[in-house]
Amino acid sequence: MDQPRGFRPRAIGEIAIRCTNMAAMCAFYGETLGLRRLPGNENDDIVFFRIGEGVAGHTTVLALFRAAPDSPVPQTGTGSSLHHLALSLPNAEQEAVMAWNDRIDQPYTVQIFDWVGWRGVFTKDPEGNTVELVAFDPSLLAIREP
């Protein structure tokens, strides 16, 4: 039986990634994807990028943490518990994502999820993590028989 909790999470507040090449990762998320680096970082061991408004004044962020030099960093895939991260954007901007990736020679694939009306544009960051830019498009919804 469901018990009343008095709260309900409404959004992701932060995505955090450990990385070995901070400069390459900052360039990918800042220059390739266009996320804005937040001011106020005390050092370059942790870098925050703004993703969106978030909930109740908490900005949704991507945090890059510099990994210790001697620690291996598993990427997405079979060696990691992280499958991929997805960032959402309006459907009207997905063609621009693909055109931009073509212009800068950033490899990507596209997948349609008709059961929810999503199209994902998948790429990899410099450390091999899968990054999806996903949008809702009602025209992609599969017609289901009752």
Secondary structure, 3 states (H helix, E strand, C coil): CCCCCCCCCCCCCEEEEEECCHHHHHHHHHHHCCCEECCCCCCCCEEEEEEEEEECCEEEEEEEEECCCCCCCCCCCCCCCCCCEEEECCHHHHHHHHHHHHHCCCCCEEEEECCCCEEEEEEECCCCCEEEEEEECHHHCCCCCC
